[in-house]
Amino acid sequence: MSFSLQADSPPLHEDSDGALRVGSSRVLLELVIQSFRDGATPETIVQQYSALNLPDVYAVIAYYLRHRNEVEEYLVQREEKARSVRQKIELRQGNMSEIRQRLAARRQP
């Protein structure tokens, strides 16, 4: 009996915004990696994100462990993009302190 070895690509796909999603789900790579960094097992991650399947989570974690520098660079870029989007939203919204004060006043009995 012969055994053929083949390399599998990581179960990741890029969405239209450039975000990497795991398997056929919409779960972001950064969510899986952060859960893993926080000590979650692949089984726990699948419980947290029911759209994932266990082989995909194991494969993504294995890819992360083998390509840590590239994945870390991707995660840094994603965080920078998120920070930029937050800043744009805050600039458009302006000073929300007056609205927050009025809402807080309404909550007071």
C-alpha positions as MATLAB code, in Angstrom:
seq = 'MSFSLQADSPPLHEDSDGALRVGSSRVLLELVIQSFRDGATPETIVQQYSALNLPDVYAVIAYYLRHRNEVEEYLVQREEKARSVRQKIELRQGNMSEIRQRLAARRQP';
ca = [
       0.000    0.000    0.000;
       1.426    3.347   -0.958;
       0.707    6.574    0.798;
       0.750    9.755   -1.220;
       1.605   12.986    0.504;
       0.070   16.172   -0.707;
       0.262   19.708    0.523;
      -3.040   21.300    1.429;
      -3.645   25.002    1.178;
      -4.926   26.621    4.355;
      -8.723   26.826    4.412;
      -8.779   30.602    4.043;
     -10.527   32.805    1.534;
     -10.294   36.539    0.988;
     -13.519   38.537    0.930;
     -14.184   41.653   -1.147;
     -12.752   43.877    1.620;
      -9.483   41.950    1.779;
     -10.303   40.175    5.058;
      -9.358   36.515    5.418;
     -12.218   34.205    6.370;
     -11.899   30.636    7.646;
     -13.227   27.763    5.535;
     -16.540   28.506    3.881;
     -17.637   30.621    6.864;
     -17.592   34.355    7.417;
     -15.516   33.962   10.592;
     -12.427   36.170   10.440;
      -8.952   34.686   10.717;
      -8.115   37.190   13.451;
     -10.955   35.891   15.639;
      -9.690   32.318   15.441;
      -6.079   33.340   16.092;
      -7.050   35.585   19.020;
      -9.066   32.777   20.596;
      -6.100   30.438   20.158;
      -3.738   33.010   21.702;
      -6.154   33.345   24.625;
      -5.741   29.618   25.270;
      -8.796   28.208   23.523;
      -8.484   24.753   22.014;
      -9.656   24.125   18.454;
     -12.675   22.309   19.907;
     -13.555   25.338   22.022;
     -13.148   27.652   19.034;
     -15.618   25.521   17.054;
     -18.037   25.775   19.961;
     -17.622   29.577   19.987;
     -18.117   29.860   16.220;
     -20.551   27.195   15.106;
     -20.061   28.040   11.406;
     -16.539   26.587   11.629;
     -15.559   22.963   11.380;
     -12.822   21.320   13.401;
     -10.454   20.302   10.564;
     -10.446   23.893    9.239;
      -9.619   25.311   12.668;
      -6.767   22.858   13.155;
      -5.455   23.672    9.671;
      -5.617   27.429   10.263;
      -3.806   27.118   13.596;
      -1.156   24.899   11.997;
      -0.722   27.475    9.241;
      -0.393   30.228   11.845;
       2.247   28.271   13.759;
       4.244   27.586   10.580;
       3.895   31.109    9.158;
       3.714   33.191   12.301;
       5.556   36.226   10.910;
       3.322   36.540    7.853;
       0.132   36.063    9.858;
       1.277   38.537   12.521;
       2.006   41.086    9.791;
      -1.483   40.543    8.358;
      -3.022   40.984   11.823;
      -1.116   44.239   12.370;
      -2.348   45.539    8.999;
      -5.935   44.608    9.911;
      -5.648   46.430   13.252;
      -4.256   49.526   11.527;
      -7.119   49.464    9.038;
      -9.652   49.107   11.873;
      -8.060   52.035   13.710;
      -8.262   54.168   10.566;
     -11.943   53.317   10.055;
     -12.706   54.154   13.707;
     -11.015   57.539   13.324;
     -13.010   58.337   10.174;
     -16.261   57.439   11.909;
     -15.389   59.561   14.949;
     -14.544   62.537   12.725;
     -17.871   62.262   10.903;
     -19.848   61.948   14.107;
     -18.193   64.891   15.789;
     -18.521   65.571   19.489;
     -21.103   63.205   20.929;
     -20.764   64.364   24.543;
     -23.952   66.480   24.454;
     -26.008   63.555   23.137;
     -24.467   61.221   25.720;
     -25.349   63.668   28.516;
     -28.960   63.904   27.345;
     -29.258   60.118   27.141;
     -27.726   59.728   30.594;
     -30.157   62.327   31.967;
     -33.108   60.372   30.562;
     -31.942   57.248   32.398;
     -31.952   59.074   35.724;
     -35.216   58.515   37.662;
];
